[in-house]
Amino acid sequence: MSLEVTLLVWSVLVLFAHIGIQSGLLTRDLGSDYNAGPRDESRTLSPVAGRAERALRNFLETWPAFIALALVVQLTDASSWVTQLGAILYLVGRIVYIPLYLAAIKYVRSLAFAVSSAGLLMMFVGVLS
């Protein structure tokens, strides 16, 4: 198994972290009954819970690209230092992004996102090489 696929497996824990944080903050703000129900009515979240929800959505926007690139690397035997470093940058950037977003730390959060995006770009370039 390539490093890229190994990191893909580990990225599932990042997904669970996002879901757990978002769900826990939602329950804290709105209660168990609301969280367990269909959530038909709109409710206002605290700033931190809102950030957790947006961070999860942001992760879900980039994660499919990481999944696809990691699988292409594995299937085409295209693993190289470029794709490996790209996968590392993606995963580290996404992990660092969570507390930065929850704490509303400007610019550094954007830098973490840029690092993870650069990692995806490196994997893309590595696959095409």
Helices and strands as residue ranges (DSSP letters): H 3-30, H 32-36, H 47-76, H 81-102, H 108-128
